[in-house]
Amino acid sequence: MQRLFVKGDGGTLESIDPGALDRAVAAGWLWLDVADPTGDEVIEIGGRFGFDHLSLEDVLEPSQFPKVDDYGSYLFVVLHGVDLAGDAVTTLEVDLFLGRDFLITFHAGALPGLDGLVEEASGAAALAEGGPDRMVARLAEAITRRYLPVTEVLVERVGELEDLAIDGHPEIPEAVQQLRRETMGIRRVLGPQRDVVLSLSREGHALIGEAARRRFADAFDLLYRVLETVDGERTQLGGVLETYRSTVAESMNQVMKVLTVFSAVLLPLTLITGIYGMNFVEMPELRWRWGYFAILAVMAAAGLGLWTYFVRRDFVGGPGLRRLPGTIVRGLGRSAAAVGTVAAAPMRLVAGRLGPRRGPNESDRSADAP
């Protein structure tokens, strides 16, 4: 789709029929915007304005990086905009041909920021003053400003991942890697684009005026801040992953600590039962009437004493004495329920297999019954 704009007598940008391109060239500077260009359109427009075939090949074969080429009579500039659709971040290429009295842009689909710029320049003469170089500078600044909400979303997502990392959520590594890939894609575009804007803001291009260079300098400052934010969040993502790993390691340490404490508590009890489980005939305590209960009491005292020692040393947490009976009762109840569920499972399976079976048409007959 082609759109043709010219600088009107009132100083604003006016839209005219793209078929009047020849008349627009004779009248003054113009802006031809082509969305989703075909190969024939690119070759036809390039032949009319005398563009070099190398720059036309760059339009037909999208470039992965922004760049600027000075062909003397015109500048060929490649910039990348950004779009945020849900959680997906995509970059959009726009190819610009800047001449003394024309500006031609090629892009795939709708370019974020372009329609707003056209609307502003069509309504206020102050936003359309100057030549096509000023319009390219405004477009570069508008494209750069589209990165600001993307960086805000990036900062929010990194903050959310930090909270999840502290809680040790298992989806953190995958989310961090995905966000790293998106951030790397933005960083890969922003670096060269900053160099392009910096080149356009300096003297050296005859088609860029002083006012346009100042606006390119503003766009460069904005790109610099955006790039610093992206680099900072990339570093922060590494910290999020380290936080997650530390949280997981701390959780494993707590588990190992509890298991170690239980092993330490059971070790003397196992030793006592092992001693009195030996099959020797001559053992002094075997014929003692109260030996069984005495050994149980010793084992209980040893286990409770070790547990109390570990609790006081803060190796493990222990329930308060007032809550201890309730904790024991709840634990026994849950254990009994689990045992009952496991025991009833085979019975339900057998009942399901031995139960009455319906014929293939029995359900239909029962449904038709009054």
N, C-alpha and C positions, 0 to 999 in steps of 0.2 A: 504494500500500500504506500502510495506517495502522497506527501503533503508539501505544498509550496508556500513559503512566506516571503513577503517583501517588506521593506521599510517604507511605510506610508508617508503621506504629506504631513500628517499630524504627529509624526515622530514615533508612532507605535508600530508594532509588528502586525501585518495584515495577511490573512490567508487568502490565496487566490487559486484558481484552477491550475493543476499541474500541467495541463495541456498548453498553457500560455507561458511556457518556460522561455521561449525565444524572446517574447515581448518583455518578460521580467528581466532578462539579462541586459536588454537595451535600456531599461528604465533605471536600474541602480543595483545595489547589492541584494542578494537573495539568499534564502535558506531552503534547500531541498532536503526533506527528511524522508527516508525510505525504510519502511519496516518490513521485515521478512523479504529481502530482495532476492530475486531470481538471478541466475547467471546472465540471462539476456539483458535484464535491467542494468546490472552492474557494467556489462561491456558497452551497452548503448550509452549510458550516462558518462562512462569513462572516455569513450570516443568523442562525445560532444565537447567535453571540457579538456581533452588532450592529456589525460592522466597516463602516467607510466604504467606499463603492463605489470611491473613488479608490485606496485601498490594495489592494483586490481586483483592480483593473485592473493595478496594478503586479505582482501575482503572476501574472496571466494573460499579461502581456506583460513578459518578463524585462527588467530594467534593466541597462544596461552599467556602471553605477557604483554603489558602495555609498552609502547615505544613511540618515538617521534622520528620521522624522516623528512629532511629538508630537500625538496626537489627544485628549489629556486623559485619557480613561479607559483608553487603551492606547497603547503605542509601536509604531510600525511601523519595523523595522530591516532593511536589506538589507546583507548581507555576502557576500564572495566568498572561497571556499576555493580551493585549488590542488591539482592532481594531476599526477603525473609518470609517464607511461607511455612507457618507453623513453627516447627523446630528445625526445619531444613534451611540452610544458608546456601544460596546459589549466586554465582557471579555472571554478569551479562556484559558481553563485549559491544562496544560502539566504535565504529571506524569513522574518522572525520577527515574531510578534505577542506583545507582552509586556503582560500585565495584572496586576492586583493578586493574582489567584489562578490565573492560567493562563499557559502558554507554548505557542504553536503555531508549528510550523516547517514550511515548504514547501521542497522542493528536488527537483531532477531527478536521478534515479539515487542511487547511494551517495555520501554526503558524507564525505570523509576526515576522521577525527578524531571524528566523532559517535558511532560504535559504541564506540570506546574510552572515551569519556566516559560513555556509558550503562553500560558494564560496570563502570567504576570506581565510579560513583555507586550502582550496585546492590549492590556488595560492601562498601562502607565508608560508614558514616553520616557521617563527617567530610567526605566528598567530595560529600554531598548536602544538607548543612545549609543553612539559609536558605530564602529564597523563590525564585520563578522568576527574579527579577533576578540572584541569585547564579548560577543555572544559565546564564543568557544570558552573563554575564561569563566563566564557565568555558568555554562554547562558543566565545566570541570568542577566548579565549586558546588553545584547542586548535586552532582554525582558523589562527591566526597562527603557531603552532609548526610547522604543516605547510609553511610557507614556508622553514624552515631547511634541510631537505635539498635543496630546489630551488636555493637560493642556493649550497649546497656544490657541487652538480653544475655550476652556472653558473661558479663559480670554477675548477673543474677543466677545464671545456671551454675557457675563456679561456686557461688555462695551456697546454693542448695546442695551441691555435691559435698561441700565441706561439712555441712550439718549431717548428711547421711554417712560420711566417712567416720565421723566421731561415733556414730551409732553402730558402725561396722556392717552396713548393709552389703550383701554379696554382689549386688549389681554395680558397685562402684567401679571396678576395673574396666568393665565394658563401656560404661558411660564416659569414663575419663578418656579412653582411647578414641571413642567416637568424636568427642568434643575436641580432642587434639587434632584429629584429621580435619575437621571443619576449620579450626583455627589456623592450621598449617595452610589450608587452601586460601584463606583470606590473606595470610601473611605473604604467600607466594605472589599474590597480585599487588598488594599494597607497596612492597618494596620497590619494584620497577616503576609503579605508577608515581610514587614520590619522586623518583629520579626524573621522570618525564615532566612532571609539573615544575620541578626545580629548573630544568632546562628551559622551559617556556617562560619562566619568571625572570630569566637573566637576558642580558643583551646578547645578540648573536643571531636572532631570527628577524629578518627585515619585515616580515609580515605581521609581527607582534608589536603593537604600540606600547607606549609607556603606561597608559591607564590599564591596558590588558595585563601587562606584566605585574602591576601592583595587585591586581585581583588574583593572578596565578600565585603570587607570593602568599596571599591569604589562604588560598587552597592548599599550598604547601604546608603552612603552619598547622592547618587542620589535619592534613594527612599525617604529619609528624606526631601529633597528639594521639590520633587514632592508632597509629602503629605502635606507639609506646604502650597504650592500653592493651593492645592485642599481645604484645610481647610479655607484659606483666601478667596477664591471665594465663599465658602458656606456662610461665614459671610457676604460677599458683597451682596449676593442674598437677605439676610434679609434687607440690606440697600436699595436695589432696590425696594423691596415691600413697605418699609416705604416711600420712595420718591414718589412712585405712589399714595399711600394713601394721602400723604400731598398735592400732586398736585390736586387730585380729591376734597379733602376738600377745597382747596383754590378756585377751580372753583365753587364749591357749595356756598362758602361764597360770591363770586362775584355776583352770580345769586341772592342770597338772598338779597344782598345789593341793587342791582338794583330794585328788586321787592319792597323792603322796601321804597326806595326813591320814586318810582311811587305811592305807597300807601300814603306816606306822602304828595305828591303833590296833589293827588286827594281828600284827606280828607277834606281840607277846601272848595274845589269846591262842594263836595257832601253835606257838611253842608249848603252852601248857597242855593243850589237847593232844599234841604230838607225844609229849612225855607220858601222859596217862593213857595213851592209846597203844603203848608198847605191850607186847604179849609176854611179859615176864611173870612167872608164878610168884616169886618172892618180891612183892612191892609193898612197903609198909602201909600205905594209905588204902589199899584195896579192900581190906577187911574193916575199915573204920566206918561206923554206921552213918555218920554225918559227913563223910568225905565228899560225896557228890555235891551236896549243897554248899559245902565250904569252898570247893574249887570253883563252883559257879559264882559264888560271892567274890572270890579273889579275882576272877576274870572280869566281872562287872566293875569292880572297883578299879582295876587296872585300866580298862577301856575308858571309864568315865574320867579317871584322873588324867590320862593322856589327852583326851578331848578337851578337858578344861584347861590344860596347859597350853595347847595349841590355840585355843580361843583367846586366852589372855595375852599370848604373844602376837595376836592379830594375824595368825597364819590363815585362819578361816573365821567366818562369822558363825555365831551360834545363837539359837533362839533364847529369849528370856525365860526365866523359870516359870513365870505365869503363863506363858504361851506354850511351854513345852508339852503339857498333857494334850492340848488341842492339836498341836502339830503331830503328835504321835497318833492320835485318833484319826485325823484326816489322812495321814499316810497309810494307816491300816485299812481304812475304808476304801481308798483308791486301789490299794493292792488287792483287796477282796473283790472289788468290781472288775478289775482287770482279769483276775483268775476266773471269775464267773463268765466273763465274755469269751475267754479262750475255751473254757470247758463247754459252753453252750454252742460253739461254732460247729463241731461235728454233728451234734444233734439236729441243728437246723438244716445242715446239708443233707443228712439222711432223711429227714422229714420231707424236704423238698423233692427228693428223688422218689420216695415211696408214696407221695400224695396222689390223689386222683388226677388223672389226665383227661382233658377234653378232646373230643374228636375234632376233626378239621372244620366241621360245620356246626358244632354244638354251640359256639358262641353266637353264631348268627341266629340259631333257633331261639336261644334265650333272649336275644335282643328283640325278636319279633313277637315273643309271647306277651299277652296283655298284662 
